[in-house]
Amino acid sequence: MIKPPKSENLPDAIAQLAPWFHNLHLPNGTQTAPNHFLGDFPSFKWQQLAPHLPENLDGWRVLDIGCNAGFYSFELARRGAIVTGIDHDVHYLAQAQWALKQFDLADRVEFKPMQVYDLAHIEETFDLVLFMGVFYHLRYPLLALDIVAQKVKRLLVFQTLSLPGEDIFQDTGDRQINDREALNQLGWPKMAFIEHHFAGDPTNWWIPNHAGIEAMLRSSGLQVIGYPGHEIYLCQPDASNPACVMSWNQKELLAATGKPWHLA
């Protein structure tokens, strides 16, 4: 784990913890990344999302996947939630732990070094799960989504980079093995694979289209109930359409997550 900054002076501490991807607005008005290339990020995304979530989250347990420096974790804790933020990047976790003290929210927020796949090995479920800005960085994205979906009790907020366009090809039912032309139709659910860098980042692996995002969410047992902002999907568990990994395809998920599938 990266050592906390030695200085108690805010600008010095912020500089020691740089670079920052979250522009946190600290209690005294100081910002951690005021010149962010995306603007006031992720505040502008929170402004889109916030009206779609309950104002009072007392009693809610929240999971923030890929929490980075903790912006969303802190906002949800302010609404009364008990939040677990996870990230695999120790640099961002060091920022989050430092910021946690600045906001005095240690009784409501806990940060842990975890990969999204590690969630397959915990029993806890969460009222609200944030899965934002992570999906397209994953080598095994649908595995991650299947794991995450099983942790959602009430709401999931899903966000990913996506291909241009919102077309949806309606007739995606069963076909004969040589009947493949429909797969090339505009709006067929699909993902573009990024072999090399995208936006200078080697961890950008997949970019799905809108139809593909919705199809994968449905396939994981989730129902889209709203669109808070660009590329943001608000979902809830769909009891009428459970994920295949909870029924006929359960053994594959168990095997993929290192569990005894042959006993299922």
Secondary structure, DSSP 8 states (H G I E B T S, - for coil): -----S--SHHHHHHHT---SS--B-TTS-BS-TT-TTSSTTHHHHHHHGGGS-S--TT-EEEEET-TTSHHHHHHHHTT-EEEEEES-HHHHHHHHHHHHHHT-TTTEEEEE--GGGGGG----EEEEEEES-GGG-SSHHHHHHHHHTTEEEEEEEE----S-----S------TT--GGGGSTT---EEE-SS-BTTBTT--EEE-HHHHHHHHHHTTEEEEEEEETTEEEEEE-TTS--GGGTTTHHHHHHHTT--GGG-
